[in-house]
Amino acid sequence: MGMTRSNRLLAVGGSILVLVVLMLATVDPETQYYVDEVMEDPEQFSGEVHVRGEIANNTIDSTNYTFFLVGMYHQLFVDFSGTAVPDGFNEGKTIAVKGTLYEESGNWILEAKEIQTGCPSKYESVE
């Protein structure tokens, strides 16, 4: 017993709608937090986190692959030994770091899994 054309279209349309709803329900939005937000209560953010801040001047250690990410009032130690460094990675630049936040010996460390920089042309002034 065959389905009519309108019933087939309804079945296909319903299936697509169900798939779209399932996709939207299972995708977690990725929220970025600023260094100050995270460091106000780091226990709340321990584990996977996406943090935005500025690379503190004179803190990039190319030997140990570490630097400090700073906000207005707080700083966060970042270990980037397990990730590639993108273009535009320089002291004083605002970046976003995805990684794992954990406490070790009373200090909070962000182990970077991905570092994102903005497009340099967005920040250059026109003269």
Contacts in CASP RR format, 6 or more apart in sequence:
PFRMAT RR
TARGET T0000
AUTHOR 0000-0000-0000
METHOD contacts of the structure
MODEL  1
MGMTRSNRLLAVGGSILVLVVLMLATVDPETQYYVDEVMEDPEQFSGEVH
VRGEIANNTIDSTNYTFFLVGMYHQLFVDFSGTAVPDGFNEGKTIAVKGT
LYEESGNWILEAKEIQTGCPSKYESVE
3 11 0 8 1.000
30 50 0 8 1.000
31 50 0 8 1.000
32 50 0 8 1.000
32 51 0 8 1.000
32 52 0 8 1.000
32 96 0 8 1.000
33 45 0 8 1.000
33 49 0 8 1.000
33 50 0 8 1.000
33 51 0 8 1.000
33 52 0 8 1.000
34 51 0 8 1.000
34 52 0 8 1.000
34 53 0 8 1.000
34 71 0 8 1.000
35 51 0 8 1.000
35 52 0 8 1.000
35 53 0 8 1.000
35 69 0 8 1.000
35 70 0 8 1.000
35 71 0 8 1.000
35 74 0 8 1.000
35 75 0 8 1.000
35 76 0 8 1.000
36 71 0 8 1.000
36 72 0 8 1.000
36 73 0 8 1.000
36 74 0 8 1.000
38 45 0 8 1.000
38 49 0 8 1.000
38 51 0 8 1.000
38 74 0 8 1.000
38 76 0 8 1.000
38 101 0 8 1.000
39 73 0 8 1.000
39 74 0 8 1.000
39 75 0 8 1.000
39 76 0 8 1.000
39 108 0 8 1.000
40 74 0 8 1.000
42 101 0 8 1.000
42 103 0 8 1.000
42 108 0 8 1.000
43 103 0 8 1.000
45 101 0 8 1.000
46 101 0 8 1.000
46 102 0 8 1.000
46 103 0 8 1.000
47 99 0 8 1.000
47 100 0 8 1.000
47 101 0 8 1.000
47 102 0 8 1.000
48 98 0 8 1.000
48 99 0 8 1.000
48 100 0 8 1.000
48 101 0 8 1.000
49 98 0 8 1.000
49 99 0 8 1.000
49 100 0 8 1.000
49 101 0 8 1.000
49 110 0 8 1.000
50 96 0 8 1.000
50 97 0 8 1.000
50 98 0 8 1.000
50 99 0 8 1.000
51 69 0 8 1.000
51 76 0 8 1.000
51 96 0 8 1.000
51 97 0 8 1.000
51 99 0 8 1.000
51 101 0 8 1.000
51 110 0 8 1.000
52 94 0 8 1.000
52 95 0 8 1.000
52 96 0 8 1.000
52 97 0 8 1.000
53 69 0 8 1.000
53 70 0 8 1.000
53 71 0 8 1.000
53 94 0 8 1.000
53 95 0 8 1.000
53 96 0 8 1.000
54 69 0 8 1.000
54 70 0 8 1.000
54 71 0 8 1.000
54 92 0 8 1.000
54 93 0 8 1.000
54 94 0 8 1.000
54 95 0 8 1.000
55 67 0 8 1.000
55 68 0 8 1.000
55 69 0 8 1.000
55 70 0 8 1.000
55 89 0 8 1.000
55 90 0 8 1.000
55 91 0 8 1.000
55 92 0 8 1.000
55 93 0 8 1.000
55 95 0 8 1.000
56 67 0 8 1.000
56 68 0 8 1.000
56 69 0 8 1.000
56 70 0 8 1.000
56 75 0 8 1.000
56 91 0 8 1.000
56 92 0 8 1.000
57 91 0 8 1.000
57 92 0 8 1.000
58 91 0 8 1.000
59 66 0 8 1.000
59 67 0 8 1.000
59 68 0 8 1.000
59 91 0 8 1.000
60 66 0 8 1.000
60 67 0 8 1.000
60 91 0 8 1.000
61 67 0 8 1.000
64 81 0 8 1.000
65 79 0 8 1.000
65 80 0 8 1.000
65 81 0 8 1.000
65 82 0 8 1.000
66 77 0 8 1.000
66 78 0 8 1.000
66 79 0 8 1.000
66 80 0 8 1.000
66 81 0 8 1.000
67 78 0 8 1.000
67 80 0 8 1.000
67 91 0 8 1.000
68 75 0 8 1.000
68 76 0 8 1.000
68 77 0 8 1.000
68 78 0 8 1.000
69 75 0 8 1.000
69 76 0 8 1.000
69 78 0 8 1.000
69 95 0 8 1.000
69 97 0 8 1.000
69 110 0 8 1.000
70 76 0 8 1.000
76 108 0 8 1.000
76 110 0 8 1.000
77 107 0 8 1.000
77 108 0 8 1.000
77 109 0 8 1.000
77 110 0 8 1.000
78 97 0 8 1.000
78 109 0 8 1.000
78 110 0 8 1.000
78 112 0 8 1.000
79 109 0 8 1.000
79 110 0 8 1.000
79 111 0 8 1.000
79 112 0 8 1.000
80 97 0 8 1.000
80 112 0 8 1.000
80 115 0 8 1.000
82 111 0 8 1.000
82 112 0 8 1.000
82 113 0 8 1.000
83 112 0 8 1.000
83 113 0 8 1.000
83 114 0 8 1.000
83 115 0 8 1.000
84 115 0 8 1.000
85 115 0 8 1.000
86 115 0 8 1.000
86 116 0 8 1.000
86 117 0 8 1.000
87 117 0 8 1.000
87 120 0 8 1.000
88 117 0 8 1.000
88 118 0 8 1.000
88 120 0 8 1.000
89 95 0 8 1.000
89 115 0 8 1.000
89 117 0 8 1.000
93 117 0 8 1.000
94 118 0 8 1.000
95 115 0 8 1.000
95 116 0 8 1.000
95 117 0 8 1.000
95 118 0 8 1.000
96 115 0 8 1.000
96 116 0 8 1.000
97 110 0 8 1.000
97 112 0 8 1.000
97 114 0 8 1.000
97 115 0 8 1.000
97 116 0 8 1.000
98 112 0 8 1.000
98 113 0 8 1.000
98 114 0 8 1.000
98 115 0 8 1.000
98 116 0 8 1.000
99 110 0 8 1.000
99 111 0 8 1.000
99 112 0 8 1.000
99 113 0 8 1.000
99 114 0 8 1.000
100 110 0 8 1.000
100 111 0 8 1.000
100 113 0 8 1.000
101 108 0 8 1.000
101 109 0 8 1.000
101 110 0 8 1.000
101 111 0 8 1.000
102 108 0 8 1.000
102 109 0 8 1.000
102 111 0 8 1.000
103 109 0 8 1.000
END
